[in-house]
Amino acid sequence: MGRIIAFLLLLIPGVLSVIGIKLMRDTLFNEFHPIFLHTSIQFIVGLILLVGGFMFIGGFIVHRDRKKNLITKEKK
């Protein structure tokens, strides 16, 4: 059951990242969505979705690895 919940938690940010990539690609190929006021706003929203999705997935993986003691803190 826990794996299904983890998969669903990662599915939503993954889909948002894909939407972000699509928005940036559409901006580069001059496909404008009327919900945005300008193409630069469309590109920035896509970039925010992409980076936010990657950050969530990365944070989830780091949290999971720290919980299982797979990551050790580096001593300076």
Residue pairs with C-beta under 8 A, 6 or more apart in sequence:
6 60
6 64
9 60
10 57
10 60
13 52
13 53
13 56
13 57
14 53
14 57
16 49
16 52
16 53
17 49
17 50
17 52
17 53
17 54
17 57
19 46
19 49
20 45
20 46
20 47
20 48
20 49
20 50
20 51
20 52
20 53
21 46
21 50
22 46
23 33
23 42
23 43
23 45
23 46
23 49
24 43
24 46
24 47
24 50
26 32
26 33
26 42
26 46
27 39
27 40
27 42
27 43
27 46
28 43
30 39
32 39
32 42
33 42
36 42
36 45
62 71
65 71
